[in-house]
Amino acid sequence: MTALQLNAEIYQSLGVLSQDENMLRRAANYLKRLASELTQESTLMTKDEFFSRVEEAEREIEQGKGIRMLPDESLDEFLRRVG
């Protein structure tokens, strides 16, 4: 099933639930929880993972693999240059 088809199915189900405010509220709360889980999963890391990434970045800088922003360079300019 494609994302478009899933979207259509969700909206169709919400249309049915819209007849009952309590059911619609339950659906909204459930969707908020799902969205919250997704954002937490993609951004959280353990302390060990964080410090491991910092150490790896420091090793890359020592090897000359680091990328620096130029003086007076905007963040947009920097991202275009390195992207």
Residue pairs with C-beta under 8 A, 6 or more apart in sequence:
1 9
13 27
14 24
14 27
17 23
17 24
17 27
18 24
45 53
57 66
60 66
67 82
69 75
69 78
70 77
70 78
73 81
